[in-house]
């Protein structure tokens, strides 16, 4: 079983822009060597004799064009990154730079350029015989066709990369992927711990930063070797310092002296948060996009409304997945992880938009409608959190709106969130929402 730490490292490497180009560069050199191996096969009398000048001219065309295309690709990608940071939020930069198709396109262009240069050098020094030149010719045609197809696909994709809609889609997908690790019956694959025990030895770190990842598999292995159980105290996304416990270790037999230094390696602490296993960060980024759309310089309430509805769908889909027929089973016996707090989730999702959109009646109405969707879920903790946030949003509207008609429209939308125990709200008859 591959440890989650290795998976997390691989995922982080995929965000690096140089990984795929480096891999394609190595493959380009290997392709030239593979062409040379054809000279060792009994093909000299079978394959056509392609002159060295013909292959060299083809490789020269590729080398002359690919460097310019790669430069154009980098400029286009940098422009898309800047657009994403200015129109959405700088926190979405990591998702934009990890775009798979853009990395594939750039690495293909660089790989083709290196292949052509290495091929020209090999042709000049007489490295190939008849079979080798023919194999190199076929590889050149194949690489040229691959570059053309990749370029056409990438041009269509780069027109959307960095646009606000594309950025929202990427943040949405990353948030949903992070939520997938947090099943109520097996958070991070461990046992759920609704009550965190203070009886044990606290594990603290001298570092200051955010928890990016927790290797619960490593914690479980250590706990089995040392006859203990580990209660995780700080979840991914938490800001930790020497006075905040990362986990509490409870011995099962006696009170042995434990070396907790090895447990620190299971916690990845860095300067900033990531999306990998931190769904709250994804909700915050989505909320930032909605808040920026409401700024006076942009004044785009439609985007804020879209964000509000997307947030409701993300939380609703995650909540409904908890009640599915196939409930996730804990894979780790000695590790306990507290589940996500619905109050924190709803606060991260809607507090900023509610505050910044207090003067926009349309945004206020759709915040109430989105929270009304969450208030209809069977999960009572999410229902309570959604109704609490709806009351706060309505209270802000009461203090921020002065026109009675606008306030009554929000009051009518707020009525759909309340339960029977709340104070009744009289809606306006025949009022369109």
C-alpha positions in Angstrom: 0.0 0.0 0.0 1.4 3.3 -1.1 1.7 5.7 1.8 -0.4 8.9 1.6 2.8 10.9 2.1 4.1 9.6 -1.2 0.8 10.3 -2.9 0.9 13.8 -1.5 4.5 14.3 -2.7 3.6 13.1 -6.2 0.6 15.5 -6.3 2.8 18.4 -5.3 5.4 17.5 -8.0 2.6 17.6 -10.6 2.2 21.2 -9.7 5.8 22.0 -10.7 6.0 23.4 -14.2 9.4 21.8 -14.9 8.5 18.1 -14.2 6.9 17.2 -17.5 9.3 19.1 -19.7 12.2 17.3 -17.9 10.6 14.0 -18.5 10.0 14.7 -22.2 13.5 15.9 -22.6 14.8 12.5 -21.3 12.4 10.7 -23.6 13.6 12.8 -26.6 17.2 11.6 -26.0 16.1 8.0 -25.5 14.2 8.2 -28.8 17.4 9.0 -30.7 19.1 6.1 -29.0 16.2 3.8 -29.9 16.6 4.8 -33.6 20.3 3.8 -33.4 19.3 0.3 -32.1 17.6 -0.3 -35.4 21.1 -0.5 -37.1 21.7 -3.6 -35.1 18.7 -5.4 -36.6 18.7 -7.2 -40.0 16.8 -4.4 -41.7 19.5 -2.8 -43.8 18.4 -4.4 -47.1 14.6 -4.1 -46.4 14.0 -0.5 -45.3 14.3 2.4 -47.8 17.5 4.4 -47.8 16.6 7.9 -46.5 19.4 10.3 -47.1 21.0 12.1 -44.1 20.3 15.4 -45.8 16.5 14.7 -45.8 16.3 13.8 -42.2 18.5 16.7 -41.3 16.3 19.2 -43.1 13.2 17.8 -41.3 14.9 18.0 -37.9 16.1 21.6 -38.7 12.5 22.7 -39.4 11.4 21.3 -36.1 14.3 22.8 -34.1 13.7 26.2 -35.7 10.0 26.3 -35.0 9.7 24.5 -31.6 11.8 27.0 -29.7 9.6 29.9 -30.8 6.4 27.9 -30.1 7.6 27.0 -26.6 8.4 30.7 -26.0 4.9 31.6 -27.1 3.4 28.9 -24.9 5.2 30.2 -21.8 4.1 33.8 -22.5 0.5 32.6 -23.0 0.6 30.6 -19.8 2.1 33.5 -17.8 -0.7 35.7 -19.1 -3.3 33.2 -18.0 -1.8 32.9 -14.5 -1.9 36.7 -14.2 -5.5 36.8 -15.3 -6.5 34.2 -12.8 -4.8 36.1 -10.0 -6.4 39.4 -10.9 -9.9 38.2 -11.8 -10.4 35.4 -9.2 -7.9 35.1 -6.3 -4.1 34.6 -6.0 -4.9 31.4 -4.0 -6.1 29.8 -7.3 -2.6 30.1 -8.8 -1.5 26.6 -7.7 -4.5 25.0 -9.6 -3.9 27.0 -12.8 -0.2 26.2 -12.9 -0.9 22.5 -12.5 -3.2 22.5 -15.5 -2.4 19.1 -17.2 -2.9 20.1 -20.9 -0.8 23.2 -20.7 2.0 21.3 -19.1 1.7 18.6 -21.7 1.8 21.1 -24.5 4.9 22.9 -23.2 6.7 19.7 -22.5 5.9 18.4 -26.0 7.3 21.5 -27.6 10.5 21.4 -25.5 10.9 17.7 -26.0 10.5 18.0 -29.8 13.1 20.8 -29.8 15.6 18.7 -27.8 14.9 15.6 -30.0 15.7 17.6 -33.1 18.9 19.1 -31.7 20.2 15.7 -30.6 19.1 14.1 -33.9 20.9 16.7 -35.9 24.1 16.2 -33.9 23.8 12.4 -34.4 23.3 12.8 -38.1 26.2 15.1 -38.5 28.6 12.7 -36.8 27.4 9.7 -38.8 25.9 7.9 -35.9 23.2 6.2 -38.0 23.3 3.6 -40.8 20.4 3.0 -43.3 18.1 1.4 -40.7 18.9 4.0 -38.1 18.2 6.9 -40.5 14.9 5.3 -41.5 13.9 4.8 -37.8 14.9 8.4 -37.1 12.8 9.5 -40.1 9.7 7.7 -38.8 10.2 9.1 -35.3 10.5 12.6 -36.7 7.3 12.3 -38.6 5.5 10.9 -35.6 6.8 13.6 -33.3 5.9 16.3 -35.8 2.3 14.9 -36.0 2.1 14.7 -32.2 3.2 18.3 -31.9 0.6 19.6 -34.4 -2.2 17.7 -32.6 -1.1 19.0 -29.2 -0.8 22.5 -30.5 -4.3 22.5 -31.9 -5.7 21.1 -28.7 -3.8 23.5 -26.6 -4.8 26.6 -28.6 -8.4 25.8 -27.9 -7.6 25.2 -24.2 -5.4 28.3 -23.6 -8.3 30.5 -24.7 -10.2 29.4 -21.6 -7.3 29.0 -19.2 -7.2 31.7 -16.6 -10.7 32.9 -17.3 -12.9 33.3 -14.3 -15.2 30.5 -15.3 -12.3 28.1 -15.8 -10.8 29.1 -12.5 -14.1 28.5 -10.6 -14.4 25.1 -12.2 -10.9 24.1 -11.1 -11.4 25.3 -7.5 -14.8 23.5 -7.4 -13.2 20.2 -8.6 -10.3 20.6 -6.1 -12.6 21.2 -3.2 -14.8 18.2 -4.1 -11.7 16.0 -4.3 -10.6 17.2 -0.8 -14.0 16.5 0.6 -13.7 12.9 -0.6 -11.1 12.2 2.1 -13.5 13.3 4.9 -16.2 10.7 5.2 -17.9 11.0 8.5 -17.3 7.3 9.3 -13.6 7.3 8.3 -12.0 10.8 8.2 -8.7 10.5 6.5 -9.1 6.8 6.6 -9.0 6.7 10.4 -11.6 6.2 13.1 -13.8 9.2 13.9 -13.3 10.9 17.2 -16.1 13.2 18.2 -14.5 13.8 21.6 -10.8 14.4 21.9 -9.3 13.1 25.0 -6.8 15.2 27.0 -5.4 12.1 28.7 -2.0 11.4 27.1 1.2 13.0 25.8 0.8 15.9 23.5 2.9 16.1 20.3 4.0 19.6 19.4 6.2 21.1 16.7 8.7 23.9 16.8 7.6 25.0 13.3 5.2 27.7 12.6 2.9 27.2 9.6 -0.1 25.5 8.2 -0.6 21.7 8.1 -0.7 20.6 4.5 -1.0 16.9 4.9 -1.2 14.2 7.6 0.2 10.8 6.9 -2.3 8.9 9.0 -0.9 5.6 7.7 2.5 6.4 9.3 0.8 7.3 12.5 -1.0 4.0 12.6 2.1 2.0 12.0 4.0 3.8 14.7 1.1 3.4 17.1 1.0 -0.4 16.5 4.7 -0.7 17.1 4.6 1.3 20.3 1.3 -0.1 21.7 -0.5 3.3 21.7 -3.3 5.1 20.1 -3.0 8.5 18.4 -5.6 11.2 18.6 -5.1 13.9 15.9 -5.7 17.3 17.4 -4.9 19.6 14.5 -6.4 19.0 11.1 -5.0 20.0 7.6 -5.3 23.7 7.2 -4.7 24.5 10.9 -2.1 27.1 11.8 0.3 25.4 14.3 2.9 26.8 16.7 4.9 25.3 19.5 2.0 25.7 22.0 -0.6 23.9 19.8 -0.8 20.1 20.0 -0.7 18.3 16.7 -1.8 15.0 18.3 -2.2 13.3 21.6 -0.6 9.9 22.2 -2.2 7.5 24.7 -0.2 4.3 25.8 -2.4 1.2 26.0 -0.2 -0.6 28.5 1.7 1.1 31.3 3.3 4.5 30.9 6.5 3.9 28.8 8.8 6.6 27.7 8.0 7.3 24.1 10.1 8.9 21.4 7.6 11.2 19.6 10.1 12.7 17.2 9.3 10.2 14.5 5.6 11.2 14.6 6.5 14.7 13.5 7.5 13.4 10.0 3.8 12.4 9.5 2.8 16.1 9.6 3.7 18.2 6.6 3.9 21.9 7.8 4.6 24.7 5.3 4.0 28.4 4.8 0.7 28.1 3.0 -2.4 25.9 2.8 -3.1 23.5 -0.1 -6.2 21.9 -1.5 -5.1 18.3 -1.2 -6.8 17.3 2.0 -8.1 20.7 3.2 -11.7 21.2 2.0 -12.1 24.3 4.1 -9.4 26.0 2.1 -11.3 25.3 -1.1 -14.5 26.8 0.4 -12.5 29.9 1.5 -11.0 30.3 -2.0 -14.5 30.0 -3.6 -15.8 32.6 -1.1 -12.9 34.9 -1.9 -13.8 34.8 -5.6 -17.4 35.7 -4.7 -16.2 38.6 -2.4 -13.9 40.0 -5.1 -16.7 40.0 -7.6 -18.7 42.2 -5.2 -15.9 44.8 -4.9 -16.7 48.3 -6.2 -14.1 48.0 -9.0 -15.6 44.8 -10.4 -19.3 45.0 -9.3 -20.3 41.5 -10.6 -23.1 40.2 -8.4 -23.8 37.5 -10.9 -20.5 35.8 -10.1 -21.2 36.0 -6.4 -24.6 34.4 -6.9 -23.0 31.6 -8.9 -20.4 31.0 -6.1 -23.2 30.9 -3.5 -25.1 28.2 -5.4 -21.9 26.2 -6.1 -21.0 26.3 -2.4 -24.4 24.9 -1.6 -24.0 22.1 -4.1 -20.5 21.1 -2.9 -21.6 20.9 0.7 -24.9 19.2 -0.2 -23.2 16.6 -2.4 -20.7 15.8 0.3 -23.4 15.5 3.0 -25.5 13.2 0.9 -22.5 11.0 0.2 -22.2 10.4 4.0 -25.6 8.7 3.9 -24.8 6.5 0.9 -25.4 2.8 1.0 -21.6 2.0 0.9 -20.3 3.8 4.0 -16.5 4.1 4.2 -14.9 1.9 6.7 -11.9 3.0 8.8 -8.7 1.5 7.4 -6.6 2.5 10.4 -7.1 0.9 13.9 -5.0 3.1 16.1 -5.6 6.6 14.8 -8.6 8.8 15.7 -9.4 11.9 13.7 -12.2 14.4 14.5 -14.7 15.0 11.7 -15.2 18.3 10.0 -17.3 20.8 11.9 -20.3 21.9 9.8 -20.3 25.3 11.6 -16.8 25.9 10.3 -17.7 24.8 6.8 -20.8 27.1 6.5 -18.9 29.9 8.1 -16.0 29.5 5.6 -18.3 29.3 2.7 -20.8 32.1 3.3 -19.5 34.6 5.9 -17.4 36.7 3.6 -20.0 36.8 0.8 -22.7 37.7 3.2 -20.7 40.5 4.7 -19.5 42.0 1.3 -22.9 41.5 -0.4 -25.0 43.1 2.4 -25.9 46.1 0.1 -26.9 43.9 -2.9 -30.4 42.6 -2.6 -30.0 40.0 -5.3 -27.0 38.5 -3.6 -28.8 38.5 -0.2 -31.8 36.6 -1.7 -29.6 33.9 -3.3 -27.6 33.5 -0.1 -30.8 32.7 1.7 -31.9 30.4 -1.1 -28.6 28.5 -1.1 -28.8 28.1 2.7 -32.4 27.0 2.4 -31.1 24.0 0.2 -28.7 23.0 3.0 -31.4 23.4 5.7 -33.4 20.7 4.0 -30.7 18.0 4.4 -31.2 15.1 6.8 -27.9 16.0 8.6 -29.1 18.0 11.6 -25.7 19.5 12.3 -25.5 21.0 8.8 -29.1 22.2 9.0 -28.4 24.0 12.3 -25.3 25.6 10.8 -27.1 26.7 7.7 -30.0 28.2 9.6 -27.6 30.0 11.9 -25.7 31.5 9.0 -29.0 32.5 7.3 -30.0 34.4 10.5 -26.7 36.2 10.5 -27.1 37.1 6.8 -30.6 38.4 7.4 -29.4 40.4 10.3 -26.8 42.1 8.2 -29.4 42.8 5.5 -31.6 44.5 8.1 -28.8 46.8 9.0 -27.4 47.4 5.5 -30.6 47.8 3.4 -32.7 51.0 3.7 -35.3 50.4 1.0 -38.3 48.5 2.6 -39.2 46.6 -0.5 -35.7 45.1 -0.8 -35.7 44.1 2.8 -39.0 42.4 2.4 -37.7 40.4 -0.5 -34.9 39.1 1.5 -37.3 38.4 4.4 -39.4 36.3 2.1 -36.4 34.3 1.0 -35.3 33.9 4.6 -38.6 32.4 5.5 -37.8 29.3 3.5 -34.8 28.6 5.8 -36.6 28.8 9.1 -37.9 25.7 10.9 -41.1 25.6 12.9 -39.4 26.7 16.1 -38.2 29.9 14.6 -40.0 33.2 14.7 -42.4 33.3 11.7 -41.7 35.7 8.9 -44.6 37.1 6.9 -43.8 37.0 3.2 -45.1 39.5 0.7 -47.9 38.2 -1.4 -47.2 37.6 -5.1 -43.6 38.8 -4.7 -41.2 37.5 -7.4 -37.9 36.2 -6.2 
